[in-house]
Amino acid sequence: MHDLRLHALAHGRTGDKGNRLNISLIAYAPEIYPLLVQAVTEDVVAARFAHRKPTSVRRYELPKLYALNFVLDDVLDGGVTQALNLDSHGKTLSYHLLGMSIAVPDELMAFARVRRNDA
């Protein structure tokens, strides 16, 4: 097993609407998708964003796209037009999720995009 950050296994797309954050996690290869389903659960994402105090985290599986979509409520300080801080919205928060590490079995390492310092 190897601990890898999610950015070595998937990329992200984000959006925000009001105080709701939407993050899609899209596997680089179909073979990686089952690992993402197993390892990146609603509870794991809620814990990762605990400092933002989400009131709910919902996960939607998109198996034909090899993607997971997460919707987090009440994490954007009221939304883009109400927040007093900068860079707290969707695009920057996807990097927070992609920085999370998960255990990756040896047989999936061939599908990971690993640089020397990632593994």
Steps between C-alpha positions, in 0.01 A plus 500: 500500500607855428363824645427739215325832483181500300652731237715204390184297432238750390430858406229727631237740373315736724222747517322706757148629526421714799633320806519158328823347369503238225819295443535229238783251537574335164730198476785513251431136411190276531703257712539765772127573535411208735778611738360854505151365573637297790738758648340841439174477689265770626644458850858532378420816304305646795803438722733656243285815494413501872672837543239646258216348709284348224142438609475212253717312252337293227680276251368411157664217307543543126643162393477560125719808547722332764417792726362589840315824559488647849260772610594678824253739657587814698877500440542823302456764771161600360603487135713704263308824547486478881841358597759739639800279426663440163552170320266299720277379224464196276814507289744538786323248723534224238874508565431432866324176405763404242769538767348221709693171513354153458652152498555366148565130434811404303294381203353848446829689511539464122194725457615771741670817383787501745799729504804429711374692806140374485550139608 
